[in-house]
């Protein structure tokens, strides 16, 4: 898993959230996820920041796996899509992990 949690808070934007992760070379990658994608993962009305906090470990694993496959975009942003979340959630259930709750 090449990406590592970076200390820092999520940055809410109008349609989603950014959170930072580090490569093994200490390069910061901004991970972006739409609020609607987070809500497809969990319908609890705690809001996008609450959902990110609740599922951060899962989101970091999904981001890292995607980074392994595709790398970040030319702008240094890695976007997690609904498809990424569904695939990551299915894989998580198979191995028996269920997020940070």
Order of alpha helices (4+ residues) and beta strands (2+ residues): beta-beta-beta-beta-alpha-alpha-alpha-beta-alpha
